[in-house]
Amino acid sequence: MTVKEYLNLFSNNGLVKVQVKFKDHDDSVATQTMNPIEINELISSSGKEFITQMTFDDWLFEIYKYEIDPIKNIITIRAKKSSSNG
């Protein structure tokens, strides 16, 4: 399975804001924008499930929740540090 890098996922064009919130971690990454069709980037290559791991500046994190707010046009990715990071 190929792990996707957050900064390479979205076009940064569009009206939907993508933000990341880290559990037990104060770091932050750039907020991006996307078009709604780009939600496909959050789906596994098999097309059967959402991705549950992602890298942020080459650091591996586990994705434990996606939140979609259709009124505010915001997707929030909730991530926690992977035990693989040591």
C-alpha positions in Angstrom: 0.0 0.0 0.0 1.3 3.4 -1.0 1.0 6.1 1.7 -0.1 9.5 0.4 1.5 12.8 1.3 -1.0 15.4 2.5 0.7 18.3 0.6 0.4 16.4 -2.7 -3.2 15.4 -2.4 -5.2 18.4 -3.4 -5.1 21.0 -6.2 -5.3 24.1 -3.9 -8.0 25.3 -6.3 -11.6 25.2 -5.2 -14.0 26.4 -2.6 -13.6 23.5 -0.1 -11.1 24.1 2.7 -9.0 21.2 4.0 -7.6 21.4 7.4 -5.7 19.0 9.7 -6.0 18.6 13.4 -3.5 16.4 15.2 -4.4 14.5 18.4 -2.0 15.2 21.3 0.2 17.2 19.0 0.6 20.9 18.6 2.1 20.9 15.2 0.2 22.2 12.2 0.3 21.9 8.4 -0.9 24.2 5.7 -4.6 24.5 5.1 -5.4 23.6 1.5 -8.3 24.0 -0.8 -9.9 21.6 -3.2 -12.8 20.9 -5.4 -15.4 18.4 -4.0 -14.5 15.8 -6.7 -11.1 15.6 -5.1 -12.6 13.7 -2.1 -11.5 10.7 -4.2 -8.0 11.3 -3.0 -9.1 10.2 0.5 -10.2 6.8 -0.8 -7.8 3.8 -1.0 -6.6 2.4 -4.3 -9.0 -0.5 -4.0 -11.9 2.0 -3.9 -13.4 0.1 -0.9 -12.4 2.2 2.0 -11.0 5.5 3.1 -7.2 5.8 3.6 -6.2 5.4 7.3 -2.6 6.5 7.0 -1.0 9.6 5.5 2.3 11.4 5.7 2.8 15.0 6.7 6.2 16.3 5.7 7.3 12.6 5.5 6.1 11.8 9.0 3.6 8.9 9.2 0.3 9.5 10.9 -2.8 7.4 11.4 -6.1 9.0 10.2 -8.8 8.3 12.7 -11.6 10.6 11.5 -12.7 12.7 8.6 -15.2 15.4 9.3 -17.2 17.1 6.5 -19.0 20.3 7.1 -21.1 20.9 4.0 -22.4 24.3 5.2 -18.9 25.8 5.8 -17.3 23.8 2.9 -14.6 22.4 5.2 -13.1 18.9 5.5 -11.2 18.3 8.7 -8.7 15.4 8.7 -8.0 14.2 12.3 -4.7 12.4 12.6 -2.5 10.9 15.4 1.1 10.1 15.3 1.7 6.5 14.1 3.5 4.1 16.4 5.8 3.4 13.4 7.4 6.8 14.0 9.2 5.5 17.1 
